[in-house]
Amino acid sequence: MKRLFRKFCILLAINILSGCAAMQASQSPNPVKSPTQHIQVAVPSQLDKLMQYYEFLQEKTEAELLQEFNTVKMNFMQNNSDGNRIRYILLLSLPNTNFRNISDALSLLIEWPQDEQQLTSIDIFRKLLTQLLTEQQHLNSTVRNFSEKLKAAEGYSEKLQKKVDDIKDMEKSLIRRESHSNMN
């Protein structure tokens, strides 16, 4: 998980650096611009917009998140564009929410229509998110298995403790009988 998070951070850093490089490249060393030169404005990439949306979600209350989830889900059902899909996936994968559903988020990521012509930052992000959610699902499954084994071990431990207590009770009963019969 740490390795995938590191990959995500590196990807994000590369995206930020490439944005800075693009902005620097758009600035001319000559401060005087001719009327025919175009001024380039830094336009946020899809990944930038996605990160802004994720930050926007972090500021929401539980009730606001539920309302956002219902709105985004309805939008996705009406129009399953890439933007609606990724917003829906982000909401489905948000921790500590009632609507969190890693399986549904993974299904939407895996079933994502792919454009084979060019690899965009969203495609790379989709692959990263797929890996992270797959690992999260695996870890959740492992935790469930360990939890079930722990419950079974606790049940077995309780049975053994009851047997030990029963044996102690039998010994006490035998000792009382012996001491009672010796008195007579």
C-alpha positions as CSV (number, residue, x, y, z in Angstrom):
1,M,0.0,0.0,0.0
2,K,2.9,2.4,0.8
3,R,4.4,1.6,-2.5
4,L,1.2,2.4,-4.4
5,F,0.8,5.6,-2.4
6,R,4.4,6.5,-3.3
7,K,3.6,5.9,-7.0
8,F,0.6,8.2,-6.7
9,C,2.7,10.9,-5.0
10,I,5.3,10.6,-7.8
11,L,2.6,10.8,-10.5
12,L,1.1,13.8,-8.8
13,A,4.5,15.5,-8.5
14,I,5.3,14.8,-12.2
15,N,2.0,16.3,-13.2
16,I,2.6,19.4,-11.1
17,L,6.1,19.7,-12.4
18,S,5.0,19.3,-16.0
19,G,2.4,22.0,-15.4
20,C,5.1,24.3,-14.0
21,A,7.3,23.5,-17.0
22,A,4.5,24.3,-19.4
23,M,3.9,27.6,-17.6
24,Q,7.6,28.5,-17.8
25,A,7.8,27.5,-21.4
26,S,4.8,29.7,-22.2
27,Q,6.6,32.7,-20.7
28,S,8.8,34.4,-23.2
29,P,12.2,35.7,-22.2
30,N,11.3,38.8,-24.2
31,P,8.9,40.9,-22.1
32,V,7.6,42.8,-25.2
33,K,4.9,40.8,-27.0
34,S,3.9,41.5,-30.5
35,P,0.2,41.7,-31.3
36,T,0.4,38.3,-33.2
37,Q,1.8,36.4,-30.2
38,H,-0.7,34.4,-28.2
39,I,-0.8,34.5,-24.5
40,Q,-1.1,31.0,-23.1
41,V,-3.1,30.6,-19.9
42,A,-2.6,27.6,-17.7
43,V,-5.7,25.5,-18.0
44,P,-6.2,22.9,-15.2
45,S,-5.8,19.4,-16.5
46,Q,-8.4,16.7,-15.9
47,L,-6.3,15.3,-13.1
48,D,-6.0,18.8,-11.5
49,K,-9.8,19.1,-11.6
50,L,-10.2,15.7,-10.1
51,M,-7.8,16.5,-7.2
52,Q,-9.8,19.8,-6.7
53,Y,-13.0,17.8,-6.6
54,Y,-11.5,15.3,-4.0
55,E,-10.4,18.3,-1.9
56,F,-13.9,19.7,-2.2
57,L,-15.3,16.4,-0.9
58,Q,-13.0,16.5,2.1
59,E,-14.7,19.8,3.3
60,K,-18.2,18.3,3.2
61,T,-20.2,17.1,6.2
62,E,-21.7,13.6,6.2
63,A,-25.1,14.9,5.2
64,E,-23.6,17.0,2.4
65,L,-21.5,14.0,1.2
66,L,-24.7,11.8,1.0
67,Q,-26.5,14.5,-1.0
68,E,-23.4,14.8,-3.3
69,F,-23.3,11.1,-3.7
70,N,-27.0,10.9,-4.7
71,T,-26.6,13.7,-7.2
72,V,-23.4,12.3,-8.7
73,K,-24.9,8.8,-8.9
74,M,-28.0,10.1,-10.7
75,N,-25.8,12.1,-13.1
76,F,-23.7,9.0,-13.8
77,M,-26.9,6.9,-14.4
78,Q,-28.1,9.5,-16.9
79,N,-24.7,10.2,-18.6
80,N,-21.8,7.8,-17.9
81,S,-19.2,10.3,-19.2
82,D,-15.6,9.9,-17.9
83,G,-16.1,12.9,-15.5
84,N,-19.3,11.5,-14.0
85,R,-17.8,8.1,-13.8
86,I,-14.6,9.2,-11.9
87,R,-16.6,11.4,-9.5
88,Y,-18.9,8.5,-8.7
89,I,-15.9,6.2,-8.2
90,L,-14.2,8.7,-5.9
91,L,-17.4,8.9,-3.8
92,L,-17.8,5.1,-3.7
93,S,-14.2,4.8,-2.4
94,L,-14.4,7.5,0.2
95,P,-13.6,6.1,3.7
96,N,-15.9,6.4,6.6
97,T,-19.1,6.9,4.6
98,N,-22.3,4.8,4.6
99,F,-22.2,4.6,0.8
100,R,-18.6,3.3,0.5
101,N,-18.5,0.3,-1.8
102,I,-15.1,-0.8,-3.0
103,S,-16.5,-3.6,-5.2
104,D,-18.7,-1.2,-7.1
105,A,-15.9,1.3,-7.5
106,L,-13.6,-1.4,-8.8
107,S,-16.2,-2.7,-11.2
108,L,-16.6,0.8,-12.6
109,L,-12.8,1.2,-12.9
110,I,-12.4,-2.1,-14.6
111,E,-15.3,-1.6,-17.0
112,W,-14.1,1.9,-18.0
113,P,-14.2,2.3,-21.8
114,Q,-10.6,2.7,-22.8
115,D,-9.2,4.9,-25.6
116,E,-6.2,3.0,-27.0
117,Q,-4.9,6.0,-28.9
118,Q,-3.3,8.0,-26.1
119,L,-2.6,7.5,-22.5
120,T,-3.8,10.4,-20.4
121,S,-3.2,11.4,-16.8
122,I,-6.7,10.2,-16.0
123,D,-5.9,6.8,-17.5
124,I,-2.8,6.6,-15.3
125,F,-4.8,7.7,-12.3
126,R,-7.5,5.1,-13.1
127,K,-4.8,2.3,-13.1
128,L,-3.3,3.6,-9.9
129,L,-6.8,3.8,-8.2
130,T,-7.6,0.3,-9.5
131,Q,-4.4,-1.1,-7.9
132,L,-5.1,0.8,-4.6
133,L,-8.7,-0.3,-4.4
134,T,-7.8,-3.9,-5.3
135,E,-5.2,-4.0,-2.6
136,Q,-7.8,-2.4,-0.2
137,Q,-10.3,-5.1,-1.0
138,H,-7.7,-7.8,-0.5
139,L,-6.7,-6.3,2.9
140,N,-10.4,-6.0,3.9
141,S,-10.9,-9.7,3.0
142,T,-7.8,-10.7,5.0
143,V,-9.0,-8.7,8.0
144,R,-12.4,-10.4,7.8
145,N,-10.7,-13.8,7.6
146,F,-8.5,-13.1,10.6
147,S,-11.5,-11.7,12.5
148,E,-13.5,-14.9,11.8
149,K,-10.5,-17.1,12.9
150,L,-10.2,-15.0,16.0
151,K,-13.8,-15.5,16.9
152,A,-13.5,-19.2,16.3
153,A,-10.3,-19.3,18.5
154,E,-12.1,-17.3,21.2
155,G,-15.0,-19.8,21.1
156,Y,-12.6,-22.7,21.3
157,S,-10.8,-21.0,24.2
158,E,-14.1,-20.5,26.1
159,K,-14.9,-24.2,25.6
160,L,-11.5,-25.2,27.0
161,Q,-11.8,-22.8,29.9
162,K,-15.2,-24.3,30.7
163,K,-13.7,-27.8,30.7
164,V,-10.9,-26.6,33.0
165,D,-13.4,-25.0,35.3
166,D,-15.5,-28.2,35.3
167,I,-12.4,-30.3,36.2
168,K,-11.6,-27.9,39.0
169,D,-15.2,-28.2,40.3
170,M,-14.9,-32.0,40.2
171,E,-11.6,-31.9,42.1
172,K,-13.1,-29.6,44.8
173,S,-16.1,-31.9,45.0
174,L,-13.9,-34.9,45.5
175,I,-11.8,-33.1,48.1
176,R,-15.0,-32.2,50.0
177,R,-16.3,-35.7,49.9
178,E,-13.0,-37.1,51.2
179,S,-12.7,-34.6,54.0
180,H,-16.4,-35.2,54.9
181,S,-15.9,-39.0,54.9
182,N,-12.7,-38.7,57.0
183,M,-14.7,-36.7,59.6
184,N,-17.2,-39.5,60.0
